[in-house]
Amino acid sequence: MQAHDSAQNCSMYPVNIESSTVAGVPVRIVTPVDPIPADKTDRVLICLHGGGYITDSGSLTESIPIAHLTRTKVVSVLYRLAPEYPFPAGVDDSVAVYKELLRTYKSQHIAIYGASAGGVLTIEVAAKIKHLGLPMPGALGIFTASGDLSKEGDSTSIFSVVGLATHTTPRKNAGPSSPSYVGSTDPKDPILSPLYSDLRGMPPTLFLTSIRDMMLSDTTILHRAFLRAGDDAELVVFEALTHGFWYEAGLPESQEADRLIAHFFDVHLPHPNRHVHPTHIELRHNVVGCSLLA
């Protein structure tokens, strides 16, 4: 699926893709084809891909459009996966990458984002960064994600990954969400489930979900927790679309979502031309293909 989705993204958003390692963790470095502008060379985006913690379904799909639209380097982390490596392996890998990037970039010039499992990892990593006393990143993007793996949100009773579910009433005693990822950890551990942690002082955060998203409830619950903590948190809910709809690059709503994400990072990561209007970010549909570097 990712091969199809990333090919479609490449046809719309030309980028360079390079395999590398950061702090011993495998990553994909995604950069715009055109030279990165001088006022954006001192910032970087960290992408934590989706895939239910057990597969990589978005390391390219989620990074290609954002690298192109923001004209910024994206480091897409290929963290260790469950069930072989349950929590906290993915968090540890992602924090290791963040700590290494702090050697080159100021913390306020780094944003971390992800969708689905990657969105969960994003808030988990932010909670871990705070717990360790490290400087917080400049912005977060938490897309269709949960902050509480001790239980599933109500919307999972109505929707599946692709739309309406076969059941329409809440399941009783369903247990923790994603048990292969949770492993032996207490499901209410404040890093695994940051809804139970102190969320005060989180960076400006963009939340994205959609009306038919199985994680609509989880996303909105976490957004409200940010608001209660006094954080700068923006929520955008798309109409009549399913979980992670922006993987389909050809949808007008996907292009709108990608522009929203890019604009959010352009606004919240420091650079001289700080006030950027979304219409100033142009899509280049006439250029086909990605450049894959060794």
KOLKE-611003 format. One record per residue (C-alpha): residue in three letters; x, y, z. Coordinates in steps of 0.5 Angstrom, whole numbers, plus 2048, in hexadecimal, padded with zeros to 3 digits. Example, Ala and Ser with C-alpha at 12.3 -4.5 7.8 and 13.67 -1.06 7.14 Angstrom:
REM residues 2
<atom dodren="ALA" east="819" north="7F7" up="810"/>
<atom dodren="SER" east="81B" north="7FE" up="80E"/>
This chain:
REM residues 294
<atom dodren="MET" east="800" north="800" up="800"/>
<atom dodren="GLN" east="806" north="805" up="802"/>
<atom dodren="ALA" east="809" north="804" up="7FB"/>
<atom dodren="HIS" east="803" north="806" up="7F7"/>
<atom dodren="ASP" east="801" north="80C" up="7FC"/>
<atom dodren="SER" east="809" north="80E" up="7FC"/>
<atom dodren="ALA" east="809" north="80E" up="7F4"/>
<atom dodren="GLN" east="803" north="812" up="7F4"/>
<atom dodren="ASN" east="806" north="817" up="7F9"/>
<atom dodren="CYS" east="80C" north="817" up="7F5"/>
<atom dodren="SER" east="808" north="819" up="7EF"/>
<atom dodren="MET" east="806" north="81F" up="7F2"/>
<atom dodren="TYR" east="80B" north="821" up="7F7"/>
<atom dodren="PRO" east="812" north="820" up="7F4"/>
<atom dodren="VAL" east="817" north="81E" up="7F9"/>
<atom dodren="ASN" east="81E" north="81B" up="7FB"/>
<atom dodren="ILE" east="81E" north="815" up="7FF"/>
<atom dodren="GLU" east="824" north="812" up="802"/>
<atom dodren="SER" east="825" north="80C" up="807"/>
<atom dodren="SER" east="829" north="80D" up="80D"/>
<atom dodren="THR" east="82A" north="80D" up="815"/>
<atom dodren="VAL" east="82A" north="811" up="81A"/>
<atom dodren="ALA" east="82C" north="80F" up="821"/>
<atom dodren="GLY" east="82C" north="808" up="81F"/>
<atom dodren="VAL" east="825" north="808" up="81D"/>
<atom dodren="PRO" east="823" north="807" up="815"/>
<atom dodren="VAL" east="820" north="80D" up="812"/>
<atom dodren="ARG" east="81E" north="810" up="80B"/>
<atom dodren="ILE" east="820" north="817" up="80A"/>
<atom dodren="VAL" east="81B" north="81B" up="805"/>
<atom dodren="THR" east="81D" north="821" up="803"/>
<atom dodren="PRO" east="81A" north="826" up="7FD"/>
<atom dodren="VAL" east="81D" north="825" up="7F6"/>
<atom dodren="ASP" east="81E" north="82D" up="7F6"/>
<atom dodren="PRO" east="823" north="82F" up="7FB"/>
<atom dodren="ILE" east="821" north="831" up="802"/>
<atom dodren="PRO" east="820" north="838" up="803"/>
<atom dodren="ALA" east="826" north="83B" up="807"/>
<atom dodren="ASP" east="820" north="83D" up="80C"/>
<atom dodren="LYS" east="81E" north="836" up="80D"/>
<atom dodren="THR" east="825" north="832" up="80D"/>
<atom dodren="ASP" east="825" north="833" up="815"/>
<atom dodren="ARG" east="81F" north="82F" up="816"/>
<atom dodren="VAL" east="81C" north="828" up="816"/>
<atom dodren="LEU" east="816" north="824" up="816"/>
<atom dodren="ILE" east="816" north="81D" up="819"/>
<atom dodren="CYS" east="811" north="818" up="816"/>
<atom dodren="LEU" east="80E" north="812" up="81A"/>
<atom dodren="HIS" east="80A" north="80E" up="815"/>
<atom dodren="GLY" east="804" north="80A" up="816"/>
<atom dodren="GLY" east="803" north="803" up="816"/>
<atom dodren="GLY" east="7FF" north="800" up="81C"/>
<atom dodren="TYR" east="806" north="7FF" up="81F"/>
<atom dodren="ILE" east="807" north="7F9" up="81B"/>
<atom dodren="THR" east="809" north="7FB" up="814"/>
<atom dodren="ASP" east="80B" north="802" up="811"/>
<atom dodren="SER" east="806" north="804" up="80D"/>
<atom dodren="GLY" east="808" north="80C" up="80C"/>
<atom dodren="SER" east="80F" north="80D" up="80D"/>
<atom dodren="LEU" east="80F" north="810" up="806"/>
<atom dodren="THR" east="807" north="811" up="805"/>
<atom dodren="GLU" east="807" north="816" up="80B"/>
<atom dodren="SER" east="80E" north="819" up="80A"/>
<atom dodren="ILE" east="80E" north="81B" up="802"/>
<atom dodren="PRO" east="809" north="820" up="802"/>
<atom dodren="ILE" east="80B" north="824" up="808"/>
<atom dodren="ALA" east="812" north="824" up="806"/>
<atom dodren="HIS" east="810" north="827" up="7FF"/>
<atom dodren="LEU" east="80B" north="82C" up="802"/>
<atom dodren="THR" east="80F" north="82E" up="808"/>
<atom dodren="ARG" east="816" north="82E" up="804"/>
<atom dodren="THR" east="819" north="82B" up="80A"/>
<atom dodren="LYS" east="81D" north="825" up="80B"/>
<atom dodren="VAL" east="819" north="81F" up="80E"/>
<atom dodren="VAL" east="81C" north="819" up="812"/>
<atom dodren="SER" east="817" north="814" up="812"/>
<atom dodren="VAL" east="819" north="80F" up="818"/>
<atom dodren="LEU" east="818" north="807" up="816"/>
<atom dodren="TYR" east="817" north="805" up="81E"/>
<atom dodren="ARG" east="817" north="7FE" up="820"/>
<atom dodren="LEU" east="810" north="7FB" up="81F"/>
<atom dodren="ALA" east="80C" north="7F7" up="824"/>
<atom dodren="PRO" east="80B" north="7F1" up="825"/>
<atom dodren="GLU" east="812" north="7EF" up="825"/>
<atom dodren="TYR" east="814" north="7F6" up="828"/>
<atom dodren="PRO" east="80E" north="7F9" up="82D"/>
<atom dodren="PHE" east="80E" north="7FF" up="830"/>
<atom dodren="PRO" east="812" north="803" up="832"/>
<atom dodren="ALA" east="817" north="801" up="82C"/>
<atom dodren="GLY" east="814" north="806" up="827"/>
<atom dodren="VAL" east="814" north="80B" up="82C"/>
<atom dodren="ASP" east="81B" north="80A" up="82E"/>
<atom dodren="ASP" east="81D" north="80A" up="826"/>
<atom dodren="SER" east="819" north="810" up="825"/>
<atom dodren="VAL" east="81C" north="814" up="82B"/>
<atom dodren="ALA" east="823" north="812" up="829"/>
<atom dodren="VAL" east="822" north="815" up="822"/>
<atom dodren="TYR" east="820" north="81B" up="826"/>
<atom dodren="LYS" east="825" north="81C" up="82A"/>
<atom dodren="GLU" east="82A" north="81B" up="825"/>
<atom dodren="LEU" east="827" north="820" up="821"/>
<atom dodren="LEU" east="828" north="825" up="826"/>
<atom dodren="ARG" east="82F" north="825" up="825"/>
<atom dodren="THR" east="82E" north="828" up="81F"/>
<atom dodren="TYR" east="827" north="82C" up="81F"/>
<atom dodren="LYS" east="824" north="830" up="825"/>
<atom dodren="SER" east="81E" north="82D" up="828"/>
<atom dodren="GLN" east="819" north="832" up="826"/>
<atom dodren="HIS" east="81B" north="831" up="81F"/>
<atom dodren="ILE" east="819" north="82A" up="81F"/>
<atom dodren="ALA" east="812" north="827" up="81E"/>
<atom dodren="ILE" east="810" north="820" up="81F"/>
<atom dodren="TYR" east="809" north="81D" up="81C"/>
<atom dodren="GLY" east="806" north="817" up="81A"/>
<atom dodren="ALA" east="7FF" north="814" up="818"/>
<atom dodren="SER" east="7FC" north="80E" up="81C"/>
<atom dodren="ALA" east="801" north="80A" up="81F"/>
<atom dodren="GLY" east="806" north="80F" up="81D"/>
<atom dodren="GLY" east="801" north="814" up="821"/>
<atom dodren="VAL" east="801" north="810" up="827"/>
<atom dodren="LEU" east="809" north="810" up="827"/>
<atom dodren="THR" east="809" north="817" up="826"/>
<atom dodren="ILE" east="806" north="819" up="82C"/>
<atom dodren="GLU" east="809" north="813" up="830"/>
<atom dodren="VAL" east="810" north="816" up="82D"/>
<atom dodren="ALA" east="80E" north="81D" up="830"/>
<atom dodren="ALA" east="80C" north="81A" up="837"/>
<atom dodren="LYS" east="813" north="817" up="837"/>
<atom dodren="ILE" east="817" north="81D" up="835"/>
<atom dodren="LYS" east="813" north="821" up="83A"/>
<atom dodren="HIS" east="815" north="81B" up="83F"/>
<atom dodren="LEU" east="81C" north="81B" up="83E"/>
<atom dodren="GLY" east="81C" north="823" up="83E"/>
<atom dodren="LEU" east="81F" north="824" up="837"/>
<atom dodren="PRO" east="81D" north="82A" up="834"/>
<atom dodren="MET" east="816" north="829" up="830"/>
<atom dodren="PRO" east="815" north="82A" up="829"/>
<atom dodren="GLY" east="812" north="830" up="825"/>
<atom dodren="ALA" east="80C" north="82C" up="823"/>
<atom dodren="LEU" east="808" north="826" up="823"/>
<atom dodren="GLY" east="803" north="823" up="81E"/>
<atom dodren="ILE" east="7FF" north="81D" up="821"/>
<atom dodren="PHE" east="7FA" north="81A" up="81B"/>
<atom dodren="THR" east="7F5" north="815" up="81D"/>
<atom dodren="ALA" east="7F8" north="813" up="823"/>
<atom dodren="SER" east="7F7" north="811" up="82A"/>
<atom dodren="GLY" east="7FA" north="813" up="831"/>
<atom dodren="ASP" east="7F7" north="80D" up="835"/>
<atom dodren="LEU" east="7F8" north="806" up="833"/>
<atom dodren="SER" east="7F5" north="803" up="839"/>
<atom dodren="LYS" east="7EE" north="803" up="835"/>
<atom dodren="GLU" east="7EB" north="805" up="82E"/>
<atom dodren="GLY" east="7E7" north="80B" up="82D"/>
<atom dodren="ASP" east="7E0" north="80B" up="82B"/>
<atom dodren="SER" east="7E1" north="80C" up="824"/>
<atom dodren="THR" east="7E4" north="805" up="823"/>
<atom dodren="SER" east="7DD" north="802" up="824"/>
<atom dodren="ILE" east="7DA" north="806" up="81E"/>
<atom dodren="PHE" east="7E0" north="806" up="819"/>
<atom dodren="SER" east="7E6" north="802" up="817"/>
<atom dodren="VAL" east="7EC" north="803" up="813"/>
<atom dodren="VAL" east="7E8" north="804" up="80C"/>
<atom dodren="GLY" east="7E1" north="806" up="80F"/>
<atom dodren="LEU" east="7DB" north="804" up="812"/>
<atom dodren="ALA" east="7DD" north="7FE" up="817"/>
<atom dodren="THR" east="7D8" north="7F8" up="818"/>
<atom dodren="HIS" east="7D7" north="7F9" up="81F"/>
<atom dodren="THR" east="7D3" north="800" up="821"/>
<atom dodren="THR" east="7D4" north="7FF" up="829"/>
<atom dodren="PRO" east="7DA" north="800" up="82E"/>
<atom dodren="ARG" east="7DD" north="7F9" up="82F"/>
<atom dodren="LYS" east="7DD" north="7F8" up="836"/>
<atom dodren="ASN" east="7E4" north="7F6" up="83A"/>
<atom dodren="ALA" east="7E8" north="7F6" up="833"/>
<atom dodren="GLY" east="7EE" north="7F7" up="837"/>
<atom dodren="PRO" east="7F4" north="7FC" up="835"/>
<atom dodren="SER" east="7F5" north="7FE" up="82E"/>
<atom dodren="SER" east="7FA" north="7FB" up="82A"/>
<atom dodren="PRO" east="7FC" north="7F6" up="82F"/>
<atom dodren="SER" east="802" north="7F3" up="82A"/>
<atom dodren="TYR" east="805" north="7FA" up="82B"/>
<atom dodren="VAL" east="803" north="7FB" up="832"/>
<atom dodren="GLY" east="806" north="7F5" up="834"/>
<atom dodren="SER" east="807" north="7F4" up="83C"/>
<atom dodren="THR" east="807" north="7FC" up="83D"/>
<atom dodren="ASP" east="802" north="7FE" up="842"/>
<atom dodren="PRO" east="7FD" north="801" up="83C"/>
<atom dodren="LYS" east="7FC" north="808" up="841"/>
<atom dodren="ASP" east="804" north="809" up="841"/>
<atom dodren="PRO" east="804" north="810" up="840"/>
<atom dodren="ILE" east="809" north="810" up="83A"/>
<atom dodren="LEU" east="805" north="80A" up="837"/>
<atom dodren="SER" east="7FF" north="80E" up="838"/>
<atom dodren="PRO" east="801" north="815" up="839"/>
<atom dodren="LEU" east="7F9" north="817" up="83A"/>
<atom dodren="TYR" east="7FB" north="815" up="841"/>
<atom dodren="SER" east="802" north="819" up="841"/>
<atom dodren="ASP" east="803" north="821" up="843"/>
<atom dodren="LEU" east="801" north="824" up="83C"/>
<atom dodren="ARG" east="803" north="82B" up="83E"/>
<atom dodren="GLY" east="808" north="82E" up="83A"/>
<atom dodren="MET" east="807" north="82A" up="833"/>
<atom dodren="PRO" east="809" north="82E" up="82D"/>
<atom dodren="PRO" east="804" north="831" up="828"/>
<atom dodren="THR" east="801" north="82B" up="825"/>
<atom dodren="LEU" east="7FC" north="829" up="81F"/>
<atom dodren="PHE" east="7F7" north="824" up="820"/>
<atom dodren="LEU" east="7F4" north="821" up="819"/>
<atom dodren="THR" east="7EE" north="81C" up="819"/>
<atom dodren="SER" east="7E8" north="81A" up="815"/>
<atom dodren="ILE" east="7E0" north="819" up="816"/>
<atom dodren="ARG" east="7E1" north="812" up="814"/>
<atom dodren="ASP" east="7E8" north="810" up="818"/>
<atom dodren="MET" east="7E8" north="80B" up="81C"/>
<atom dodren="MET" east="7EC" north="80F" up="821"/>
<atom dodren="LEU" east="7E8" north="815" up="821"/>
<atom dodren="SER" east="7E6" north="814" up="828"/>
<atom dodren="ASP" east="7ED" north="813" up="82A"/>
<atom dodren="THR" east="7F0" north="819" up="826"/>
<atom dodren="THR" east="7EB" north="81E" up="829"/>
<atom dodren="ILE" east="7EC" north="81B" up="830"/>
<atom dodren="LEU" east="7F3" north="81D" up="830"/>
<atom dodren="HIS" east="7F2" north="823" up="82D"/>
<atom dodren="ARG" east="7EE" north="825" up="832"/>
<atom dodren="ALA" east="7F3" north="823" up="837"/>
<atom dodren="PHE" east="7F8" north="828" up="834"/>
<atom dodren="LEU" east="7F3" north="82D" up="835"/>
<atom dodren="ARG" east="7F2" north="82C" up="83C"/>
<atom dodren="ALA" east="7F9" north="82C" up="83D"/>
<atom dodren="GLY" east="7FA" north="833" up="83A"/>
<atom dodren="ASP" east="7FD" north="831" up="834"/>
<atom dodren="ASP" east="7FD" north="834" up="82D"/>
<atom dodren="ALA" east="7F9" north="82E" up="829"/>
<atom dodren="GLU" east="7F5" north="82F" up="823"/>
<atom dodren="LEU" east="7F0" north="82A" up="820"/>
<atom dodren="VAL" east="7EE" north="829" up="819"/>
<atom dodren="VAL" east="7E8" north="823" up="818"/>
<atom dodren="PHE" east="7E7" north="822" up="810"/>
<atom dodren="GLU" east="7E0" north="820" up="80E"/>
<atom dodren="ALA" east="7DE" north="819" up="80C"/>
<atom dodren="LEU" east="7E5" north="816" up="80B"/>
<atom dodren="THR" east="7E8" north="810" up="80E"/>
<atom dodren="HIS" east="7EE" north="80E" up="812"/>
<atom dodren="GLY" east="7F5" north="811" up="810"/>
<atom dodren="PHE" east="7F1" north="814" up="809"/>
<atom dodren="TRP" east="7F7" north="818" up="807"/>
<atom dodren="TYR" east="7FB" north="812" up="805"/>
<atom dodren="GLU" east="7F7" north="812" up="7FF"/>
<atom dodren="ALA" east="7FB" north="818" up="7FC"/>
<atom dodren="GLY" east="7F6" north="81A" up="7F6"/>
<atom dodren="LEU" east="7F0" north="81C" up="7FB"/>
<atom dodren="PRO" east="7EF" north="823" up="7FB"/>
<atom dodren="GLU" east="7EE" north="822" up="803"/>
<atom dodren="SER" east="7F5" north="81F" up="803"/>
<atom dodren="GLN" east="7F8" north="825" up="7FF"/>
<atom dodren="GLU" east="7F5" north="829" up="804"/>
<atom dodren="ALA" east="7F7" north="825" up="80A"/>
<atom dodren="ASP" east="7FE" north="825" up="808"/>
<atom dodren="ARG" east="7FE" north="82D" up="807"/>
<atom dodren="LEU" east="7FB" north="82E" up="80E"/>
<atom dodren="ILE" east="801" north="82A" up="811"/>
<atom dodren="ALA" east="806" north="82D" up="80D"/>
<atom dodren="HIS" east="803" north="834" up="80E"/>
<atom dodren="PHE" east="803" north="832" up="816"/>
<atom dodren="PHE" east="80A" north="830" up="816"/>
<atom dodren="ASP" east="80C" north="837" up="812"/>
<atom dodren="VAL" east="808" north="83B" up="817"/>
<atom dodren="HIS" east="80B" north="838" up="81D"/>
<atom dodren="LEU" east="812" north="836" up="81C"/>
<atom dodren="PRO" east="817" north="83C" up="81C"/>
<atom dodren="HIS" east="819" north="83F" up="815"/>
<atom dodren="PRO" east="819" north="847" up="812"/>
<atom dodren="ASN" east="813" north="846" up="80E"/>
<atom dodren="ARG" east="80F" north="844" up="814"/>
<atom dodren="HIS" east="808" north="846" up="811"/>
<atom dodren="VAL" east="806" north="841" up="80B"/>
<atom dodren="HIS" east="7FF" north="841" up="808"/>
<atom dodren="PRO" east="7FD" north="83A" up="806"/>
<atom dodren="THR" east="7FC" north="83C" up="7FF"/>
<atom dodren="HIS" east="803" north="83E" up="7FE"/>
<atom dodren="ILE" east="805" north="836" up="7FF"/>
<atom dodren="GLU" east="804" north="834" up="7F8"/>
<atom dodren="LEU" east="803" north="82D" up="7F5"/>
<atom dodren="ARG" east="807" north="82B" up="7EF"/>
<atom dodren="HIS" east="803" north="825" up="7EC"/>
<atom dodren="ASN" east="807" north="826" up="7E5"/>
<atom dodren="VAL" east="80E" north="823" up="7E8"/>
<atom dodren="VAL" east="80E" north="81B" up="7E8"/>
<atom dodren="GLY" east="812" north="816" up="7ED"/>
<atom dodren="CYS" east="817" north="816" up="7F3"/>
<atom dodren="SER" east="81E" north="816" up="7F3"/>
<atom dodren="LEU" east="821" north="810" up="7F7"/>
<atom dodren="LEU" east="828" north="811" up="7F9"/>
<atom dodren="ALA" east="82C" north="80C" up="7FC"/>
